[in-house]
Amino acid sequence: MLAIITGDIVNSGLYPAGDWMPRLKEVLSRAGNQPKTWDIYRGDEFQLKTTKDRALELALQLKSTLKTIRDLDVRIAIGLGDESFAGNKITESNGSAYRNSGRLFAELKSGRQSLAIRSPWADKDQTMNLMLRMALSFMDEWSTVSAETVAWNLLHPESSQQEMASHFSIRQSAVSQRLKRARTDLVLELLEFYRTFYKE
């Protein structure tokens, strides 16, 4: 089983692509090579193939990284399933993971929720999507500083608060405040819950 992430940049027209495209590519590149593992199309839409366990983490890396730019966000559909055909480009590949992701993404574009998941297990999806909606109640409101804090924390999970303080050139007490304001503890608990919840 694998995961397909389909998404787009919310409010991308507010900035030249050169302001956000490098950040988007930086996160996507961590998962593999373009265009077999990921690609960007129609200007600000993207698709990414990853493992089931890493899907939500990469989605939150994308969200926190893009939200470091004021008024930008991402809309992301995670589809879990199989891959029945692997093309030379991810956009040519097919399977239930692709269909789950693509159809869910179309639904998200006409709704208000910015992150959701669809898998072969509808009962699990109902629980997980409720948790995601609750988490989005604060993640959608991240300031650029909070988003920056979460993005750095997801990339450096073993780092200490002192290392983070050195990176941002701030006091350790300020790091603690930033982590609390961003609800980083809940983000990490959500990721751990997701990995356990979708174990086959």
VOLUMVO-935704 format. One record per residue: residue in one letter; z, x negated, y negated of N, C-alpha, C, CB in turn; residue number from 1. Coordinates in Angstrom, 3 decimals. Atoms other than C-alpha are relative to their C-alpha. Glycine has a CB too. Example, Ala and Ser with C-alpha at 12.3 -4.5 7.8 and 13.67 -1.06 7.14 Angstrom:
residues 2
r:n.zz:n.xx:n.yy:ca.zz:ca.xx:ca.yy:c.zz:c.xx:c.yy:cb.zz:cb.xx:cb.yy:k
a:0.000:-0.890:1.190:7.800:-12.300:4.500:0.000:-0.900:-1.200:1.246:0.992:-0.027:1
s:-0.060:0.820:1.190:7.140:-13.670:1.060:0.730:0.770:-1.090:-1.415:-0.414:-0.462:2
This chain:
residues 200
r:n.zz:n.xx:n.yy:ca.zz:ca.xx:ca.yy:c.zz:c.xx:c.yy:cb.zz:cb.xx:cb.yy:k
m:0.000:-0.841:1.198:0.000:0.000:0.000:0.000:-0.876:-1.247:1.222:0.951:-0.006:1
l:0.058:0.737:1.256:-0.837:-1.191:-3.496:0.165:0.963:-1.165:-1.327:-0.779:-0.123:2
a:-0.165:-0.801:1.216:-0.504:0.020:-7.072:-1.148:-0.277:-0.951:1.354:-0.300:-0.686:3
i:1.020:0.108:1.044:-3.173:0.689:-9.665:0.601:0.558:-1.296:-1.327:0.773:0.401:4
i:-0.463:-0.414:1.324:-2.147:0.849:-13.310:-1.222:0.285:-0.860:0.911:-1.095:-0.659:5
t:1.053:-0.354:0.949:-4.504:2.700:-15.641:0.679:0.349:-1.317:-0.885:1.197:0.527:6
g:-0.671:-0.250:1.267:-3.653:2.734:-19.321:-0.893:-0.187:-1.202:1.179:-0.886:-0.127:7
d:0.681:0.282:1.253:-4.669:2.560:-22.933:1.032:-0.298:-1.082:-0.906:1.185:-0.413:8
i:-0.858:0.360:1.123:-3.277:1.381:-26.253:0.082:1.196:-0.947:-0.537:-1.270:-0.742:9
v:-0.209:-1.114:0.920:-1.784:4.149:-28.371:0.013:-0.534:-1.429:1.325:0.755:0.323:10
n:0.145:0.396:1.413:-2.724:3.822:-32.078:-0.695:-1.349:-0.168:1.365:-0.053:-0.666:11
s:0.691:1.294:0.083:-4.984:0.837:-31.389:-0.833:-0.132:-1.273:-0.895:-0.192:1.216:12
g:0.840:0.049:1.198:-7.117:1.787:-34.399:0.731:-0.412:-1.262:-0.622:1.322:-0.220:13
l:-0.766:0.404:1.184:-4.290:0.892:-36.774:-0.151:-1.488:-0.313:1.469:0.332:0.196:14
y:0.085:1.450:0.155:-4.947:-2.828:-36.240:-1.327:-0.513:0.549:1.181:-0.692:0.712:15
p:1.162:0.644:-0.619:-7.914:-5.117:-35.579:0.352:-0.384:1.443:-0.448:-1.263:-0.821:16
a:-0.256:0.331:-1.410:-8.281:-5.770:-31.842:0.581:-1.403:0.157:-1.291:0.116:0.813:17
g:-0.517:1.370:-0.073:-7.533:-9.433:-32.511:1.503:-0.093:-0.156:-0.647:-0.838:-1.046:18
d:-1.456:0.011:0.161:-3.943:-8.475:-33.359:0.722:0.313:1.309:0.415:1.003:-1.070:19
w:-0.700:-0.409:-1.223:-3.111:-6.860:-29.993:-0.690:-0.429:1.294:0.155:1.485:0.006:20
m:0.719:0.356:-1.222:-5.817:-7.913:-27.524:0.570:-1.242:0.702:-1.456:-0.231:-0.325:21
p:-0.564:1.164:-0.689:-4.351:-11.407:-26.848:1.304:0.315:0.721:0.232:-1.117:-0.987:22
r:-1.267:-0.359:-0.654:-0.960:-9.865:-26.043:-0.251:0.826:1.257:0.908:0.780:-0.969:23
l:0.367:-0.797:-1.168:-2.536:-7.326:-23.707:-0.525:-0.895:1.118:-1.052:1.054:-0.377:24
k:0.579:0.890:-1.011:-4.545:-10.023:-21.921:1.035:-0.940:0.596:-1.134:-0.808:-0.601:25
e:-1.045:0.901:-0.492:-1.501:-12.265:-21.641:0.787:0.644:1.136:0.950:-0.395:-1.140:26
v:-0.757:-0.688:-1.051:0.404:-9.658:-19.620:-0.894:0.259:1.216:0.584:1.335:-0.534:27
l:0.904:-0.300:-1.108:-2.602:-8.613:-17.517:-0.313:-1.256:0.816:-1.298:0.622:-0.528:28
s:0.368:1.251:-0.674:-3.413:-12.246:-16.704:1.081:-0.481:0.962:-0.280:-1.082:-1.029:29
r:-1.079:0.428:-0.899:-0.021:-12.718:-15.055:-0.162:0.595:1.395:1.361:0.397:-0.578:30
a:0.177:-0.665:-1.287:-1.135:-10.384:-12.259:-1.187:-0.541:0.798:-0.174:1.477:-0.216:31
g:1.181:0.503:-0.697:-4.409:-12.156:-11.414:-1.154:-0.215:-0.954:-0.414:0.958:1.102:32
n:1.190:0.354:0.775:-7.946:-12.769:-12.574:-0.847:1.218:-0.364:-0.843:-0.989:0.776:33
q:0.971:-0.993:0.449:-10.388:-10.643:-14.551:-1.365:-0.366:0.602:-0.065:0.064:-1.578:34
p:-0.173:-1.460:0.035:-12.389:-8.615:-13.518:0.409:0.591:1.349:-1.284:0.654:-0.461:35
k:-0.319:-0.523:-1.330:-11.324:-8.355:-9.852:1.383:0.657:0.050:-0.073:-1.120:1.027:36
t:-1.361:-0.530:-0.016:-7.613:-7.770:-10.482:0.284:0.889:-1.202:0.999:-1.135:0.041:37
w:-0.191:-0.830:1.197:-7.761:-6.330:-14.003:-1.240:-0.053:-0.872:1.238:-0.462:-0.802:38
d:1.108:0.007:0.957:-10.231:-5.398:-16.701:0.345:0.915:-1.173:-1.331:0.449:0.680:39
i:-0.141:-0.814:1.203:-10.419:-3.896:-20.175:-1.362:0.617:-0.284:0.519:-0.849:-1.228:40
y:1.272:-0.689:0.207:-13.076:-1.305:-20.975:0.178:1.071:-1.069:-0.519:0.626:1.325:41
r:0.005:-1.015:1.064:-14.015:1.279:-23.626:0.918:-0.392:-1.158:0.429:1.360:0.564:42
g:-0.745:0.468:1.170:-12.294:-0.853:-26.223:1.468:-0.253:0.231:-0.135:0.972:-1.081:43
d:-1.451:0.186:-0.109:-8.630:-0.226:-25.501:0.583:0.584:1.285:0.686:0.627:-1.189:44
e:-0.499:-0.463:-1.287:-8.402:1.108:-21.936:-0.003:-1.164:0.990:-0.855:1.182:0.534:45
f:-0.103:1.115:-0.948:-7.397:-1.121:-19.048:0.407:0.514:1.371:1.013:-1.055:-0.498:46
q:-0.403:-0.313:-1.366:-6.880:-1.119:-15.302:0.477:-1.293:0.651:-1.179:0.649:0.815:47
l:-0.647:1.167:-0.594:-4.734:-3.444:-13.232:0.405:0.316:1.429:1.230:-0.434:-0.830:48
k:-0.430:-0.138:-1.400:-4.192:-3.908:-9.494:1.174:-0.941:0.248:-1.178:-0.308:0.992:49
t:-1.167:0.820:-0.290:-0.811:-5.142:-8.318:0.688:0.516:1.259:0.979:-0.007:-1.195:50
t:-0.755:-0.474:-1.149:1.727:-4.782:-5.539:0.835:1.211:-0.406:0.900:-1.124:0.570:51
k:-0.832:-1.172:0.266:3.772:-1.612:-5.229:1.307:-0.413:-0.684:0.298:0.760:1.311:52
d:-1.306:0.407:0.529:7.000:-3.504:-5.977:-0.058:-0.448:-1.460:0.566:-1.118:0.843:53
r:0.105:0.555:1.360:5.707:-5.060:-9.219:-0.528:0.987:-1.028:-0.888:-1.205:0.014:54
a:0.730:-0.910:0.890:4.010:-1.995:-10.685:0.803:0.425:-1.220:-0.423:1.222:0.760:55
l:-0.767:-0.484:1.143:6.785:-0.600:-12.857:0.403:-1.150:-0.917:1.243:0.756:0.474:56
e:-0.355:1.162:0.825:7.863:-4.048:-14.018:-1.152:-0.395:-0.913:0.398:-1.189:0.886:57
l:1.160:0.350:0.822:4.331:-4.834:-15.207:-0.271:1.074:-1.050:-1.241:-0.198:0.883:58
a:0.182:-1.079:0.972:4.080:-1.419:-16.859:0.964:-0.158:-1.171:0.200:1.369:0.670:59
l:-0.989:0.171:1.065:7.280:-2.111:-18.804:-0.227:-1.288:-0.789:1.404:0.003:0.586:60
q:0.402:1.195:0.746:6.083:-5.611:-19.683:-1.092:0.354:-1.000:-0.488:-1.111:0.960:61
l:1.075:-0.430:0.898:2.959:-4.025:-21.144:0.564:0.813:-1.161:-1.051:0.827:0.769:62
k:-0.568:-0.866:1.036:4.970:-1.426:-23.036:0.803:-0.820:-1.014:0.896:1.085:0.636:63
s:-0.849:0.761:0.920:7.521:-3.841:-24.481:-0.809:-1.020:-0.800:1.111:-0.710:0.774:64
t:0.820:0.992:0.707:4.893:-6.456:-25.365:-0.822:0.642:-1.110:-0.927:-0.719:0.980:65
l:0.822:-0.649:1.023:2.623:-4.014:-27.224:0.855:0.624:-1.096:-0.886:1.066:0.634:66
k:-0.866:-0.609:1.009:5.556:-2.352:-28.990:0.642:-1.047:-0.922:1.088:0.825:0.682:67
t:-0.436:1.009:0.974:6.364:-5.695:-30.645:-0.845:0.080:-1.274:-0.090:-1.420:0.613:68
i:0.817:-0.267:1.184:3.601:-4.595:-33.040:0.323:1.410:-0.481:-1.537:-0.158:0.309:69
r:-0.472:-1.281:0.529:4.790:-1.764:-35.273:-1.017:1.124:0.216:0.311:-0.135:-1.486:70
d:0.761:-1.234:-0.223:3.498:1.725:-34.333:-0.971:-0.050:1.177:-0.761:0.332:-1.231:71
l:0.829:0.045:-1.209:1.656:0.504:-31.218:0.837:0.380:1.213:-0.625:-1.407:0.192:72
d:-0.655:-0.328:-1.261:2.484:1.726:-27.724:-1.084:0.007:1.068:0.759:1.387:-0.071:73
v:0.967:-0.138:-1.084:0.821:2.124:-24.336:0.248:1.312:0.729:0.087:-1.199:0.982:74
r:-0.088:-1.172:-0.875:0.095:5.129:-22.146:-0.423:-0.504:1.375:-0.917:1.223:-0.509:75
i:0.239:0.635:-1.299:0.281:4.186:-18.458:0.232:0.971:1.147:0.898:-1.221:0.167:76
a:-0.117:-0.753:-1.248:-0.351:5.955:-15.143:0.020:-0.991:1.155:-1.171:1.028:0.162:77
i:-0.118:0.853:-1.190:0.831:4.185:-11.993:-0.383:0.831:1.217:1.455:-0.585:0.150:78
g:0.407:-0.673:-1.231:-0.959:5.226:-8.814:0.300:-0.869:1.204:-1.489:0.351:-0.040:79
l:-0.271:0.711:-1.246:0.347:4.187:-5.405:-0.873:0.572:1.103:1.499:0.096:0.383:80
g:0.848:-0.453:-1.099:-1.846:4.348:-2.326:-0.733:-1.169:0.622:-0.999:1.051:-0.483:81
d:0.756:1.064:-0.654:-4.529:2.400:-0.501:-1.263:-0.342:-0.790:-0.367:0.410:1.432:82
e:1.285:0.421:0.566:-7.771:0.630:-1.366:-1.014:0.051:1.126:0.078:-1.445:-0.643:83
s:0.987:-0.161:-1.073:-10.698:1.788:0.761:-1.255:-0.834:-0.244:-0.381:1.468:0.143:84
f:1.154:0.844:0.331:-13.309:-0.303:-1.077:0.378:-0.942:-1.131:-1.234:0.863:-0.396:85
a:-0.304:0.998:1.015:-12.832:-3.539:-3.002:-1.314:-0.538:-0.572:0.867:-1.154:0.592:86
g:1.213:0.477:0.645:-15.652:-4.193:-5.461:0.205:-1.356:-0.657:-0.472:1.004:-1.028:87
n:-0.117:1.266:0.730:-16.391:-7.355:-7.426:0.805:0.167:-1.280:-1.385:-0.553:-0.327:88
k:-0.813:-0.333:1.162:-14.725:-5.611:-10.366:0.987:1.084:0.408:-0.884:0.466:-1.204:89
i:-0.989:-1.031:-0.314:-11.592:-3.505:-10.262:-0.549:1.387:-0.297:1.290:-0.235:-0.789:90
t:0.546:-1.308:0.381:-13.529:-0.696:-11.969:-1.032:0.513:1.007:-0.632:-0.084:-1.384:91
e:0.933:-0.415:-1.048:-15.904:-0.626:-8.957:0.723:0.333:1.302:-1.032:-1.094:0.248:92
s:-0.768:-0.207:-1.224:-13.115:-0.371:-6.364:0.437:1.455:0.122:1.223:-0.926:0.031:93
n:-0.350:-1.396:-0.238:-11.881:2.843:-4.781:1.103:0.095:1.046:-1.234:0.801:0.447:94
g:-1.079:-0.251:-0.947:-9.130:4.390:-2.670:0.994:0.965:-0.618:0.699:-1.317:0.412:95
s:-0.950:-1.004:0.487:-6.207:6.769:-2.983:0.835:-0.502:-1.170:0.916:0.431:1.123:96
a:-0.770:0.540:1.130:-4.312:4.424:-5.337:-0.781:0.155:-1.301:0.348:-1.487:0.239:97
y:0.859:-0.139:1.178:-7.266:4.479:-7.764:-0.093:1.462:-0.438:-1.405:-0.555:0.293:98
r:0.104:-1.414:0.335:-7.624:8.252:-7.555:1.312:0.538:-0.576:-0.398:0.804:1.234:99
n:-1.298:-0.441:0.517:-3.896:8.833:-8.038:0.207:-0.464:-1.433:1.134:-0.522:0.886:100
s:-0.183:0.558:1.336:-3.858:6.560:-11.073:-0.941:0.645:-1.011:-0.218:-1.508:0.025:101
g:0.990:-0.544:0.929:-7.065:7.881:-12.651:0.255:1.449:-0.366:-1.368:-0.125:0.588:102
r:-0.237:-1.423:0.270:-6.228:11.562:-12.293:1.284:0.195:-0.797:0.070:0.796:1.315:103
l:-1.249:-0.098:0.749:-2.674:11.067:-13.520:-0.209:-0.444:-1.445:1.098:-0.848:0.666:104
f:0.272:0.486:1.351:-3.957:9.087:-16.515:-0.690:1.081:-0.833:-0.868:-1.271:0.049:105
a:0.689:-1.089:0.711:-6.279:11.966:-17.456:0.999:1.079:-0.422:-1.111:0.619:0.891:106
e:-1.029:-0.985:0.343:-3.267:14.301:-17.357:0.896:-0.496:-1.133:0.849:0.327:1.230:107
l:-0.858:0.556:1.048:-1.170:11.956:-19.499:-0.670:0.055:-1.367:0.374:-1.438:0.334:108
k:0.723:0.001:1.277:-3.872:11.854:-22.170:0.059:1.361:-0.690:-1.457:-0.402:0.221:109
s:-0.081:-1.325:0.606:-3.495:15.586:-22.685:1.449:0.473:-0.156:-0.784:1.001:0.837:110
g:-1.411:-0.353:0.112:0.314:15.552:-22.628:0.748:-0.941:-0.932:0.652:-0.008:1.368:111
r:-0.824:0.799:0.893:3.206:13.860:-24.372:0.630:-1.213:0.677:1.075:0.856:-0.585:112
q:-0.671:1.093:-0.694:4.589:11.574:-21.675:-0.896:-1.231:0.027:0.385:0.417:1.431:113
s:0.794:1.222:0.103:3.500:7.941:-21.962:0.039:-0.866:1.257:0.475:-0.806:-1.167:114
l:-0.098:0.798:-1.231:4.433:6.662:-18.483:0.384:0.916:1.153:1.041:-1.157:-0.156:115
a:-0.292:-0.832:-1.162:4.338:8.367:-15.075:-0.568:-0.659:1.250:-0.579:1.426:-0.179:116
i:0.420:0.579:-1.282:3.747:7.663:-11.388:-0.443:1.104:0.943:1.144:-0.826:0.637:117
r:0.437:-0.925:-1.048:1.876:9.365:-8.550:-0.227:-0.799:1.277:-1.301:0.770:-0.421:118
s:0.075:0.685:-1.289:2.184:8.359:-4.910:-0.325:1.016:1.086:1.328:-0.742:0.321:119
p:0.194:-0.975:-1.070:1.637:9.942:-1.482:1.227:0.893:0.216:-0.339:-0.718:1.290:120
w:-1.244:-0.738:-0.230:5.222:11.293:-1.712:0.366:0.806:-1.241:1.151:-0.965:0.375:121
a:-0.199:-0.845:1.181:5.355:14.199:-4.161:1.474:0.215:-0.316:-0.676:1.341:0.202:122
d:-1.424:-0.220:0.259:9.103:14.722:-3.706:0.631:-1.200:-0.692:0.737:0.295:1.304:123
k:-0.508:1.212:0.657:9.841:11.117:-4.635:-0.516:-0.095:-1.431:-0.406:-1.258:0.794:124
d:0.586:0.066:1.348:7.465:11.306:-7.602:0.742:0.913:-0.967:-1.490:0.382:0.040:125
q:-0.706:-0.935:0.867:9.336:14.309:-8.953:1.290:-0.624:-0.527:0.306:1.304:0.751:126
t:-1.242:0.669:0.402:12.599:12.353:-8.993:-0.281:-1.168:-0.942:0.763:-0.495:1.236:127
m:0.284:1.194:0.794:11.060:9.144:-10.355:-0.531:0.361:-1.378:-1.000:-0.890:0.722:128
n:0.560:-0.386:1.301:9.124:10.896:-13.109:1.048:0.625:-0.909:-1.153:0.972:0.191:129
l:-1.111:-0.490:0.808:12.281:12.670:-14.239:0.781:-1.176:-0.586:0.929:0.902:0.843:130
m:-0.713:1.187:0.485:14.017:9.294:-14.485:-0.808:-0.723:-1.081:0.298:-0.960:1.166:131
l:0.851:0.643:1.005:11.048:7.865:-16.378:0.033:0.767:-1.320:-1.443:-0.106:0.511:132
r:-0.068:-0.790:1.239:11.124:10.751:-18.858:1.303:-0.255:-0.748:-0.138:1.498:0.311:133
m:-1.294:0.276:0.640:14.804:10.120:-19.488:0.017:-1.402:-0.608:1.151:0.148:1.021:134
a:0.047:1.368:0.531:14.218:6.385:-19.920:-0.908:-0.085:-1.222:-0.484:-0.979:1.082:135
l:0.921:0.014:1.133:11.300:7.049:-22.267:0.648:0.550:-1.265:-1.249:0.802:0.330:136
s:-0.686:-0.544:1.175:13.701:8.925:-24.549:0.542:-1.108:-0.890:1.139:0.924:0.430:137
f:-0.380:1.133:0.856:14.909:5.521:-25.702:-1.073:-1.085:-0.041:1.310:-0.601:0.485:138
m:1.021:1.047:0.017:12.022:3.234:-24.695:-1.102:0.293:-1.023:-0.611:-0.155:1.390:139
d:1.005:-0.363:0.999:9.566:5.167:-26.876:0.484:-0.280:-1.422:-0.367:1.472:0.139:140
e:-0.582:0.221:1.333:11.945:4.549:-29.791:0.367:-1.456:-0.258:1.231:0.860:-0.170:141
w:-0.305:1.411:0.230:12.251:0.777:-29.362:-0.566:-0.468:-1.337:-0.557:-0.863:1.140:142
s:0.510:0.693:1.187:11.986:-1.098:-32.641:-0.786:-1.224:0.473:1.172:-0.416:-0.976:143
t:0.744:1.205:-0.392:9.766:-4.175:-32.685:0.952:-1.075:0.524:-0.816:-0.548:-1.196:144
v:-0.985:0.990:-0.448:12.901:-6.316:-32.286:0.510:0.347:1.400:1.182:-0.078:-0.995:145
s:-0.452:-0.422:-1.335:14.159:-4.282:-29.307:-1.084:-0.248:1.039:0.395:1.492:-0.004:146
a:1.116:0.224:-0.919:10.723:-4.428:-27.690:-0.147:-1.482:0.315:-1.308:0.547:-0.593:147
e:0.085:1.454:-0.172:10.608:-8.190:-28.212:1.103:-0.503:0.926:0.089:-0.711:-1.363:148
t:-1.137:0.390:-0.830:14.038:-8.520:-26.610:-0.234:0.355:1.462:1.278:0.669:-0.500:149
v:0.258:-0.437:-1.371:13.066:-6.513:-23.524:-1.137:-0.805:0.619:-0.334:1.499:0.034:150
a:1.143:0.765:-0.505:9.721:-8.306:-23.156:0.430:-1.389:0.435:-1.095:-0.100:-1.066:151
w:-0.464:1.351:-0.330:11.420:-11.692:-23.220:0.907:0.039:1.219:0.740:-0.633:-1.195:152
n:-0.941:-0.116:-1.107:14.135:-10.547:-20.819:-0.714:0.245:1.329:0.990:1.124:-0.272:153
l:0.751:-0.266:-1.227:11.612:-9.219:-18.278:-0.736:-1.247:0.490:-0.995:1.137:-0.228:154
l:0.704:1.233:-0.375:9.756:-12.538:-18.349:0.945:-1.109:0.436:-0.839:-0.486:-1.158:155
h:-0.984:1.043:-0.303:12.934:-14.621:-18.051:1.269:0.642:0.565:0.330:-0.840:-1.272:156
p:-1.133:-0.762:-0.535:15.234:-12.594:-15.777:1.230:-0.849:0.318:-0.428:0.718:1.239:157
e:-1.137:0.852:-0.363:17.399:-15.582:-14.872:0.619:-0.692:-1.226:-0.444:-1.053:1.020:158
s:-0.468:0.726:1.189:17.949:-16.739:-18.453:1.358:0.508:-0.465:-1.018:0.127:-1.138:159
s:-1.300:-0.362:0.560:21.327:-16.728:-20.161:-0.187:0.518:-1.429:0.972:-1.218:0.024:160
q:0.055:-0.459:1.386:22.127:-15.130:-23.497:-0.143:-1.189:-0.958:1.262:0.819:-0.347:161
q:0.111:1.186:0.850:22.447:-18.641:-24.924:-1.442:-0.495:-0.075:0.911:-1.114:0.522:162
e:1.417:0.405:-0.010:18.888:-19.476:-23.854:-0.827:0.950:-0.870:-0.558:-0.021:1.456:163
m:0.709:-0.956:0.837:17.665:-16.285:-25.486:0.299:-0.247:-1.472:0.377:1.430:0.384:164
a:-0.389:0.289:1.385:19.607:-17.122:-28.643:-0.766:-1.208:-0.530:1.520:-0.250:-0.098:165
s:0.741:1.198:0.417:17.949:-20.547:-28.761:-1.473:0.327:-0.236:0.133:-1.112:1.061:166
h:1.417:-0.361:0.134:14.498:-19.028:-28.265:-0.270:0.744:-1.302:-0.443:0.857:1.185:167
f:0.204:-0.810:1.196:14.904:-16.544:-31.112:0.685:-0.577:-1.240:0.500:1.397:0.245:168
s:-0.710:0.659:1.114:16.971:-18.911:-33.277:1.006:0.949:-0.664:-1.011:-0.510:-1.052:169
i:-1.051:-0.889:0.495:19.839:-16.436:-33.580:1.297:-0.324:0.739:-0.395:1.507:0.189:170
r:-1.288:0.227:-0.653:23.520:-16.393:-32.643:0.077:0.782:1.306:1.160:0.398:-0.932:171
q:-0.152:-0.687:-1.287:24.587:-15.404:-29.131:0.532:1.413:-0.197:0.936:-0.791:0.924:172
s:-0.528:-1.338:0.263:26.506:-12.455:-30.566:-1.122:0.956:-0.402:1.073:-0.053:-1.101:173
a:1.148:-0.828:0.397:23.245:-11.188:-32.078:-0.853:0.365:1.217:-0.863:-0.739:-1.050:174
v:0.735:-0.282:-1.238:21.568:-11.457:-28.654:0.651:1.159:0.739:-0.055:-1.252:0.906:175
s:-0.733:-1.058:-0.675:24.264:-9.282:-27.133:-0.256:1.354:-0.659:1.494:-0.312:0.003:176
q:0.265:-1.238:0.736:23.726:-6.660:-29.838:-1.424:0.491:0.253:0.226:-0.212:-1.506:177
r:1.400:-0.377:-0.251:19.957:-6.730:-29.326:-0.174:0.599:1.394:-0.919:-1.222:-0.160:178
l:0.113:-0.481:-1.371:20.303:-6.268:-25.578:0.578:1.407:0.141:0.710:-0.959:0.957:179
k:-0.629:-1.320:-0.058:22.622:-3.294:-26.029:-0.856:1.040:-0.711:1.402:-0.043:-0.624:180
r:0.799:-0.937:0.782:20.445:-1.684:-28.691:-1.267:0.412:0.760:-0.372:-0.620:-1.355:181
a:1.233:-0.271:-0.759:17.365:-1.940:-26.425:0.282:0.695:1.330:-0.756:-1.303:0.256:182
r:-0.421:-0.577:-1.287:19.364:-0.513:-23.457:-0.596:-0.794:1.161:-0.423:1.489:0.097:183
t:0.602:0.880:-1.005:18.183:-3.505:-21.439:0.636:0.180:1.363:0.118:-1.449:-0.429:184
d:-0.680:-0.188:-1.286:20.811:-2.896:-18.758:-0.591:1.186:0.763:1.510:0.212:-0.218:185
l:0.588:-1.169:-0.655:19.330:0.550:-18.049:-1.429:-0.267:0.464:0.021:1.194:-0.943:186
v:1.369:0.360:-0.393:15.800:-0.861:-17.971:0.022:-0.761:1.324:-0.686:-0.853:-1.104:187
l:-0.086:0.798:-1.222:16.813:-3.385:-15.304:0.486:0.837:1.184:0.932:-1.192:-0.214:188
e:-0.473:-0.891:-1.066:18.690:-0.727:-13.303:-1.123:0.928:0.461:1.213:0.829:-0.483:189
l:1.137:-0.858:-0.347:15.626:1.528:-13.434:-0.992:-0.755:0.882:-0.704:0.511:-1.275:190
l:0.928:0.817:-0.800:13.432:-1.290:-12.081:0.533:-0.195:1.414:-0.231:-1.372:-0.669:191
e:-0.596:0.201:-1.320:15.848:-1.947:-9.228:-0.033:1.295:0.805:1.446:-0.510:-0.132:192
f:0.057:-1.297:-0.671:16.029:1.762:-8.412:-1.413:0.269:0.510:0.451:1.128:-0.953:193
y:1.392:-0.228:-0.374:12.224:2.002:-8.362:-0.372:-0.800:1.243:-0.930:-0.366:-1.159:194
r:0.370:0.861:-1.141:11.834:-0.939:-5.970:0.619:0.508:1.301:0.446:-1.457:-0.255:195
t:-0.687:-0.503:-1.185:14.372:0.540:-3.562:-0.515:1.372:0.404:1.498:0.061:-0.244:196
f:0.367:-1.392:-0.222:13.233:4.148:-3.924:-1.332:0.148:0.719:-0.052:0.729:-1.312:197
y:1.331:-0.107:-0.593:9.622:3.521:-2.923:-0.198:-0.944:1.180:-1.049:-0.274:-1.046:198
k:0.143:0.801:-1.228:10.366:1.299:0.057:-0.478:0.917:1.114:1.354:-0.702:0.395:199
e:0.566:-0.851:-1.071:8.362:2.575:3.014:0.903:-0.032:1.219:-1.435:-0.465:0.386:200
